[in-house]
Each structure stands twice: as C-alpha cells, then as structure tokens.
Amino acid sequence: MPVKHDLYADLSVSKDELGKLRSKDAKLNQLVDQYEMIDADIVKAEAGSAGDMSDDQLKKLKEKRLLAKDNIVDHLPPSN
C-alpha cells in the first residue's frame, strides 16, 4: 500500500516546527503546499486511483516532488 512521503524526516524538522515557520513565511507555506499536492498525486498513482499513469509519468512526478523538496530546503532558514 502506498504511503505519504515523510517530508518532516527528510527536513529533520518536526511538524510543529515546520508549521511555525510556514505561518511566518507565505512563500514557504506555498512551497510546502505544492510539495504536499505532488506527494498526494504520487500516492494516488501508486494506489492505482490516478487512472492509467505510466511508469515514466510517475517517475517524472517523483522528480517534480524532489525538486519541490529541494526548493523547500533552499528556502528554510539555516539551522542552529
């Protein structure tokens, strides 16, 4: 069964910490929303509920998710 990707683990940040950062930064909020939409599309595709998505389309979607995560990482303030 497909599972949602764990963005918090990848960023080494808790859900609460990211929530606080998102509430103070509209751009970060937008980037995380975009990431979550892409991740949801991947979960649907892997579950087979996204129609007839080819392996190549799924691969491109995963690459798009990785780019979205990189954009979040680039936008996060440096950790202490």
LUMMI-645497 format. One line per field, with one value per residue: residue in one letter; x, y, z of N, C-alpha, C in turn; residue number from 0. Coordinates in steps of 0.2 Angstrom, whole numbers, plus 5000, padded with zeros to 4 digits. Each point is the difference from the previous one (the first is absolute). Last residue first. Layout:
% LUMMI-645497
res	(a:...)
n_x	(X:...)
n_y	(Y:...)
n_z	(Z:...)
ca_x	(X:...)
ca_y	(Y:...)
ca_z	(Z:...)
c_x	(X:...)
c_y	(Y:...)
c_z	(Z:...)
n	(NUM:...)
This chain:
% LUMMI-645497
res	(n:s:p:p:l:h:d:v:i:n:d:k:a:l:l:r:k:e:k:l:k:k:l:q:d:d:s:m:d:g:a:s:g:a:e:a:k:v:i:d:a:d:i:m:e:y:q:d:v:l:q:n:l:k:a:d:k:s:r:l:k:g:l:e:d:k:s:v:s:l:d:a:y:l:d:h:k:v:p:m)
n_x	(5102:4987:4990:4979:4985:4996:5010:4990:4980:5002:5004:4981:4989:5009:4995:4980:4999:5007:4984:4985:5007:4999:4979:4995:5009:4989:4975:4973:4973:4982:4998:4999:5016:5019:5018:4995:4993:5016:5011:4990:5003:5020:5001:4991:5012:5017:4993:4997:5018:5008:4989:5005:5019:4998:4991:5007:4996:4989:5013:5015:4991:4996:5017:5006:4986:5003:5026:5025:5017:4996:4991:4982:4978:4986:4989:4981:4978:4990:4989:4998)
n_y	(5130:5004:5014:5006:4994:4996:4983:4979:4997:4995:4978:4986:4999:4986:4977:4994:4997:4979:4983:4999:4989:4977:4991:4998:4981:4979:5002:5003:4999:5005:5007:4986:4982:5001:5015:5022:5015:5010:5018:5021:5012:5013:5021:5017:5009:5016:5022:5013:5010:5021:5020:5009:5013:5023:5015:5003:4999:4980:4980:4992:4988:4978:4984:4990:4982:4978:4993:4996:4992:4993:4980:4992:5009:4994:4977:4987:4984:4977:4975:4973)
n_z	(5068:4976:4978:4985:4979:4976:4986:5002:4988:4978:4994:4998:4980:4984:5001:4991:4977:4992:5001:4982:4980:4999:4994:4978:4989:5002:4994:5003:5000:5019:5022:5019:5007:5017:4997:4993:5017:5013:4991:5002:5020:5002:4991:5012:5018:4995:4997:5019:5011:4992:5007:5021:5002:4994:5016:5026:5024:5005:4996:5017:5018:4996:5001:5020:5008:4992:5001:4991:4984:4977:4992:5013:4997:4981:4991:4983:4995:4991:4988:4999)
ca_x	(5005:4999:5005:5006:5000:4996:5004:5006:4999:4998:5006:5004:4996:5002:5007:4999:4997:5006:5005:4997:5001:5007:5001:4996:5004:5006:5005:5006:5005:4999:5001:4994:4997:4994:5003:5002:4994:4997:5004:4999:4993:5000:5004:4995:4995:5003:5002:4994:4998:5004:4998:4994:5001:5003:4995:5003:5004:4995:4995:5003:5002:4993:4999:5005:4999:4994:4994:4996:5003:5002:5005:5006:5003:5004:5002:5008:5002:5000:5004:4996)
ca_y	(5002:4997:4995:5004:5000:5006:5006:5000:5001:5007:5004:4999:5004:5007:5001:5000:5006:5005:4999:5003:5007:5002:5000:5006:5006:5000:4996:5003:4996:4998:5006:5004:4998:4996:4993:4996:4998:4994:4994:4998:4997:4993:4995:4998:4995:4994:4997:4998:4993:4994:4998:4996:4993:4996:4998:5001:5006:5005:5001:5004:5006:5004:5002:5005:5007:5003:4997:5005:5000:5007:5002:4996:5003:5006:5003:5001:5007:5004:5006:5006)
ca_z	(5005:5007:5003:5003:5007:5003:4998:5004:5007:5000:5000:5007:5004:4998:5002:5008:5001:4999:5005:5005:4999:5002:5008:5003:4998:5004:4998:5000:4996:4993:4996:5000:4994:5002:5002:4994:4996:5004:4999:4993:5000:5004:4995:4995:5003:5002:4994:4997:5003:4998:4993:5000:5002:4995:4994:4994:5000:5002:4994:4994:5002:5000:4993:4998:5004:4997:5002:5003:5007:5002:4995:5001:5007:4999:5006:5001:4999:5006:5000:5000)
c_x	(5005:5006:4998:5005:5006:5000:4996:5004:5006:4999:4999:5006:5003:4996:5002:5007:4999:4997:5006:5004:4996:5001:5007:5001:4996:5004:5006:5006:5007:5006:4999:5001:4993:4996:4994:5003:5003:4994:4997:5004:4999:4993:5000:5004:4995:4995:5002:5001:4994:4998:5004:4998:4994:5002:5003:4995:5002:5003:4996:4996:5003:5002:4993:4999:5005:4998:4994:4994:4997:5003:5003:5006:5007:5004:5004:5001:5008:5003:4999:5004)
c_y	(4995:5002:4998:4995:5004:5000:5006:5006:5000:5001:5007:5004:5000:5005:5007:5001:5001:5007:5005:5000:5004:5007:5002:5000:5007:5006:5001:4996:5004:4996:4998:5006:5005:4997:4996:4993:4996:4998:4994:4993:4997:4997:4994:4995:4998:4995:4993:4996:4998:4993:4995:4998:4996:4993:4996:4997:5002:5007:5006:5001:5004:5007:5005:5003:5005:5007:5003:4997:5005:5000:5007:5002:4996:5002:5006:5004:5000:5007:5004:5006)
c_z	(5001:5004:5007:5002:5003:5008:5004:4998:5004:5008:5001:5000:5007:5005:4999:5003:5008:5001:5000:5007:5006:4999:5001:5007:5003:4999:5005:4999:5000:4998:4993:4996:4999:4994:5003:5002:4994:4996:5004:4999:4993:5000:5004:4995:4994:5002:5001:4993:4997:5003:4998:4993:5001:5002:4995:4994:4993:5000:5002:4994:4995:5002:5000:4993:4998:5003:4996:5002:5004:5006:5002:4995:5001:5007:4999:5007:5002:4998:5006:5000)
n	(79:78:77:76:75:74:73:72:71:70:69:68:67:66:65:64:63:62:61:60:59:58:57:56:55:54:53:52:51:50:49:48:47:46:45:44:43:42:41:40:39:38:37:36:35:34:33:32:31:30:29:28:27:26:25:24:23:22:21:20:19:18:17:16:15:14:13:12:11:10:9:8:7:6:5:4:3:2:1:0)
